C-alpha cells in the first residue's frame, strides 16, 4: 500500500461558549486543520491538527502553529516526502518528515494520525491495538472551566457534575485572588467528593505568586497543580514548596523534556498529547520513557474535534501510566444524545456518531482505525479557508 495524495480542509466549529486560558484570551477554539490521506488501495485515513499561534513552550523552545501553517507544511513540504511510502511504516514516515522539516509537530501529528487510521483499517484493528493494546476502555473526563466569572464557573461546574463529571479543571493564572476564591466556592458548593485540579498555563507573574496561590488553594483540596509558571527551573522551585503534585504541560513536548523534568525534580506528572511530540508514534515513546522514570500522565489536548479526540482516546487507553482525568471532550454531532455541558465545548462536530459517556468516562470508539466516520457535508459546511 502506498500514499498517493492528501487534502487539507480548515474548519471552524461553533463553540458552546467562549473557552479561554491564561495564554489564549482572544481566539476561539475549534478552528482546526482536517487532513485526509489517500492510498492506492482505496483506504483513506483522517487526521486533525488543533494548532494555535499562542501555544508553545518557554523561551522560544517551541512555537505556535496555525491551521494555515499546518496546511502549507503538509502540502508543500511533507506530502512530497511521504508520497509513495507505505502508511503502515510509522518509523519510516517520521524519519522522512523529520528530514524534510524540523519542528512543526502539529502538522506531522495530523499525518501520523491519518496513517494510524489507515493502518488500523487495513489490518482490521483499532489504533489502540497498534499502540500495544488497551489498559482501559475509556478516559475519565476533567471538565474544563475556562477563565470566566467565578459565579458562572460554579454554575457550569454544578451542571457538569449533575451530568456525571467527577473532576473539574480550573483555568487560572491571571488573577491570584480570583483563583483562590474559585476553588473555595467550588469546594463549598460541590462538597468533598468532586476532584479539583488547577491549570495556570504559565500565567503567574512570579514563582512566589504561584506558590502562595497554590498553598491557599490547597486549603480547599486540590489534587493537581498544572504548569503555574514557565520553564523547568521555575517549575522545580514551585514543586519543592507546595504539597500538591505539579504537572508539566508547556514544558513537556518531547522525550528530552521528560528527561529534563526528571533531572530537575520539576514535575510528578505531565500532560501527554498526540500533537505536541508530533503524533501517536512519538507520544507513545514519550509516555513509555516517562513510565520508566516513574512519571505518570493525563491525556492533554486542545479541545479536539472527533477525529483528534479519537486519537487521544486510543493513546490514553494504550498507555499504562495515563491514569489521570483528562480534558477529552464528549464529542457529538448536533442533535445527538449526550451531555449538554460535561465535556462538551462545541455545538456540533464533523463525526457522524456521538462518543459514549459512561460513569464520568468518555469511551474509546470501537471499530478499525480511529473508529470514527467523518461527515463530509459537515466538513463542507464548516470550511473556513
C-alpha positions in Angstrom: 0.0 0.0 0.0 1.2 3.5 -0.9 0.3 7.0 0.0 -0.9 8.8 -3.2 -2.4 12.1 -2.1 -3.9 14.1 0.6 -6.3 17.0 1.2 -6.4 19.6 4.0 -9.5 21.5 5.0 -9.6 24.2 7.6 -12.9 24.2 9.6 -14.4 26.4 12.3 -16.9 24.7 14.5 -19.4 26.8 16.6 -18.5 26.9 20.3 -20.9 26.2 23.2 -19.3 29.1 25.0 -16.0 31.0 24.6 -13.3 28.9 26.1 -10.1 30.5 27.1 -7.0 30.3 29.3 -4.1 32.4 30.5 -2.1 32.2 27.3 -5.1 32.4 25.0 -7.7 35.0 25.7 -8.9 36.1 22.3 -9.1 33.4 19.5 -12.0 30.9 19.7 -11.3 27.2 19.9 -12.4 24.8 17.2 -10.7 26.3 14.1 -8.6 23.2 13.1 -6.9 21.7 10.1 -8.6 18.4 9.0 -6.5 16.1 6.9 -7.4 13.1 4.6 -4.7 10.9 3.4 -5.5 8.6 0.4 -3.8 5.4 -0.7 -3.6 3.3 -3.8 -5.7 0.6 -2.2 -8.7 2.9 -1.7 -8.2 3.2 2.0 -8.2 6.7 3.4 -7.3 8.0 6.9 -8.2 11.1 8.8 -6.1 13.4 10.9 -6.6 16.6 12.8 -4.4 19.5 13.9 -5.9 21.8 16.5 -2.9 24.2 16.1 -2.8 27.6 17.9 -0.5 30.5 17.3 -0.3 31.3 21.1 0.5 27.7 22.1 4.2 26.8 22.7 6.9 26.4 25.3 9.0 28.8 27.2 12.0 30.8 25.8 11.1 30.1 22.2 11.8 26.3 22.5 8.6 25.5 20.8 6.4 27.9 18.9 2.8 28.4 17.7 1.4 26.8 14.6 -1.8 27.7 12.9 -4.2 25.8 10.6 -2.7 27.7 7.7 0.9 26.8 8.6 -0.2 23.2 9.0 -1.8 23.2 5.6 1.2 24.7 4.0 3.7 22.4 5.7 1.8 19.3 4.7 1.1 20.2 1.1 4.4 21.9 0.3 7.0 20.0 2.4 5.7 16.8 4.0 3.4 15.3 1.3 6.3 15.3 -1.3 8.5 13.1 1.0 5.8 10.7 2.2 4.1 10.2 -1.2 4.8 6.7 -2.3 5.6 5.4 1.2 3.6 2.7 3.0 1.4 4.4 5.6 1.8 1.5 8.0 5.5 2.0 8.3 5.4 4.7 11.1 9.1 4.9 11.9 10.0 5.4 8.2 7.3 8.1 7.8 8.6 10.0 10.8 12.2 9.8 9.6 11.3 11.3 6.3 9.1 14.0 7.8 11.9 15.0 10.2 14.4 15.2 7.4 12.0 17.5 5.4 11.2 19.9 8.2 12.5 20.5 11.8 9.8 21.0 14.3 6.2 21.7 13.2 4.8 18.8 15.3 1.1 19.6 14.8 1.5 19.2 11.0 3.4 15.9 11.5 0.8 14.7 14.0 -2.0 15.1 11.6 -0.2 12.9 9.1 0.8 10.4 11.8 -2.9 10.2 13.0 -4.2 9.7 9.5 -1.7 6.9 8.8 -2.5 5.1 12.0 -6.2 5.3 10.9 -5.2 3.8 7.6 -3.1 1.1 9.2 -5.9 0.1 11.6 -8.4 -0.1 8.8 -6.0 -2.2 6.7 -5.3 -4.6 9.5 -8.9 -4.6 10.8 -7.9 -3.4 14.3 -8.3 -0.3 16.4 -5.4 2.2 16.7 -5.1 1.2 20.4 -4.1 -2.3 19.3 -1.4 -0.9 17.1 -0.1 1.0 20.1 0.1 -2.1 22.2 -3.4 -2.8 23.4 -5.9 -1.2 25.9 -5.3 -0.9 29.6 -8.8 0.6 29.9 -11.8 1.2 27.7 -12.2 4.9 28.4 -10.7 8.0 30.0 -12.3 9.9 32.9 -13.1 13.4 31.8 -11.9 16.5 33.6 -14.4 19.1 32.7 -12.5 22.3 31.9 -13.7 25.6 33.2 -12.2 28.4 31.1 -11.3 31.7 32.6 -14.6 33.5 33.3 -16.6 35.0 36.1 -16.4 32.8 39.2 -20.2 32.6 39.6 -20.5 31.4 36.0 -17.8 28.8 36.7 -19.6 27.5 39.7 -22.9 27.3 37.8 -21.3 25.4 34.9 -19.5 23.1 37.3 -22.8 22.2 39.0 -24.3 21.3 35.7 -21.3 19.3 34.6 -21.3 17.3 37.9 -25.0 16.7 37.6 -24.4 15.2 34.2 -21.7 12.9 35.5 -18.4 14.7 35.6 -16.3 13.6 38.6 -13.4 16.0 38.1 -13.1 19.7 37.3 -10.2 21.5 35.8 -10.0 25.2 36.6 -8.1 27.5 34.3 -6.2 30.1 36.4 -3.1 32.2 36.3 -4.2 35.8 35.7 -5.8 36.9 39.0 -4.5 35.2 42.2 -7.4 36.4 44.4 -9.9 35.1 41.8 -8.1 31.8 41.5 -8.2 31.1 45.3 -11.8 32.2 45.6 -12.9 30.0 42.7 -11.5 26.8 44.3 -13.1 27.8 47.6 -16.5 28.4 46.0 -16.4 25.2 44.1 -15.5 23.1 47.2 -18.2 24.8 49.3 -20.8 24.3 46.6 -19.9 20.8 45.4 -18.6 19.1 48.6 -15.6 16.9 49.1 -16.2 14.2 46.5 -15.6 16.2 43.4 -11.9 16.4 42.5 -10.5 19.8 41.5 -7.3 20.4 39.5 -5.9 23.8 38.6 -4.0 24.9 35.5 -2.2 28.3 35.4 -0.9 27.9 31.8 2.4 29.7 32.8 0.3 32.7 33.8 1.6 33.7 37.2 4.0 36.6 37.2 6.4 35.0 39.7 7.1 31.7 41.2 6.2 33.2 44.6 2.8 34.2 43.3 2.3 30.6 42.1 3.4 29.2 45.5 1.2 31.5 47.5 -1.9 30.9 45.4 -1.4 27.1 45.4 -0.9 26.9 49.1 -4.2 28.8 49.7 -6.0 26.6 47.2 -4.6 23.5 49.0 -6.7 24.5 52.0 -9.8 23.7 49.9 -8.5 20.4 48.4 -6.8 20.3 45.0 -5.1 17.2 43.7 -3.0 18.6 40.8 -1.2 21.9 40.0 -0.6 22.2 36.3 2.2 24.4 34.8 1.7 27.5 37.0 4.9 29.2 35.7 7.1 28.9 32.6 10.3 26.9 32.5 11.6 23.8 34.2 13.7 25.5 36.8 10.8 27.6 37.9 8.5 24.6 38.0 11.1 22.8 40.2 11.1 25.7 42.7 7.3 25.6 42.9 7.2 21.8 43.2 9.6 22.0 46.2 7.4 24.4 48.1 3.9 23.0 47.7 2.3 19.7 48.8 0.2 19.2 45.6 1.9 17.3 42.7 3.0 19.5 39.8 2.1 18.6 36.3 4.2 19.9 33.3 2.4 20.8 30.1 4.0 23.6 28.2 7.4 22.2 29.5 6.7 18.7 28.2 6.8 18.3 24.4 9.4 15.6 23.8 11.3 12.7 25.3 14.2 15.0 26.1 11.8 17.3 28.0 10.7 14.4 30.2 14.4 13.7 31.0 15.0 17.4 31.9 11.9 17.4 34.2 13.1 14.3 35.9 16.6 15.5 36.4 15.3 18.7 38.0 12.6 17.2 40.1 10.3 19.6 38.4 7.1 17.6 38.0 5.5 14.4 39.2 3.5 14.0 36.0 3.0 15.5 32.6 0.3 16.1 30.0 0.8 13.7 27.2 -0.5 15.0 23.8 -0.8 13.3 20.5 0.1 16.6 18.8 3.0 18.1 20.9 5.6 15.4 20.2 4.4 15.1 16.6 2.0 12.2 16.6 0.9 8.9 18.2 4.2 7.3 17.4 6.3 9.9 19.3 3.7 10.3 22.1 3.9 6.6 22.9 7.7 6.8 23.1 7.5 9.9 25.4 5.0 8.2 27.7 6.8 4.9 27.9 10.0 6.7 28.7 8.2 8.7 31.4 6.8 5.5 32.8 10.2 4.0 33.2 11.1 7.1 35.3 8.0 6.8 37.5 6.3 9.7 35.9 2.6 9.4 35.2 0.3 11.5 32.9 -3.0 12.6 31.7 -4.0 12.9 28.0 -3.8 16.6 27.1 -5.0 18.3 24.0 -6.5 21.5 22.5 -10.2 20.6 22.7 -10.1 18.5 19.6 -13.0 17.6 17.4 -14.0 13.9 17.0 -11.0 12.9 14.8 -8.3 14.2 17.2 -10.3 13.2 20.2 -10.5 9.6 19.0 -6.7 9.6 18.6 -6.3 11.0 22.1 -8.6 8.2 23.5 -6.8 5.5 21.6 -3.5 6.8 23.0 -4.8 7.2 26.6 -6.2 3.7 26.7 -2.9 2.2 25.4 -0.7 4.0 28.0 -0.2 2.2 31.3 0.7 5.5 33.1 -2.2 7.6 31.7 -4.1 7.4 35.0 -5.3 11.0 35.4 -8.7 12.5 34.5 -8.2 14.3 31.2 -9.8 17.0 29.1 -11.1 14.6 26.5 -14.3 16.0 25.1 -17.5 14.0 24.8 -17.6 14.6 21.0 -21.1 14.5 19.4 -22.8 16.0 16.3 -25.6 18.4 16.7 -28.8 16.8 18.0 -27.2 13.6 19.2 -27.8 12.3 22.7 -25.2 13.0 25.4 -24.3 15.6 28.0 -25.1 19.2 27.2 -22.3 20.6 29.5 -20.0 17.9 30.8 -17.1 17.5 28.4 -19.0 19.5 25.8 -17.3 22.5 24.2 -18.9 22.6 20.7 -22.4 22.8 19.3 -21.6 20.3 16.5 -18.9 18.0 15.2 -17.6 16.6 11.9 -18.0 12.9 13.0 -21.3 11.1 12.3 -21.8 9.4 15.7 -21.6 10.6 19.3 -18.9 9.3 21.6 -20.2 7.2 24.5 -20.1 8.8 28.0 -20.4 6.3 31.0 -19.7 6.8 34.7 -17.8 10.0 34.1 -15.7 8.5 31.3 -15.7 9.1 27.6 -15.2 5.7 25.9 -12.7 5.0 23.1 -14.6 4.4 19.8 -14.8 0.8 18.6 -14.0 -0.3 15.1 -10.9 -0.4 13.0 -8.5 2.6 12.8 -9.7 5.6 14.8 -13.2 4.2 14.8 -14.9 7.3 13.5 -16.7 8.3 10.3 -16.4 11.8 9.0 -19.5 13.6 7.8 -18.3 15.2 4.5 -21.3 17.5 4.5 -20.2 19.0 7.8 -16.7 19.3 6.6 -18.0 21.4 3.7 -20.5 23.3 5.9 -17.8 24.5 8.4 -15.0 25.0 5.9 -13.2 28.3 6.8 -10.4 28.7 4.2 
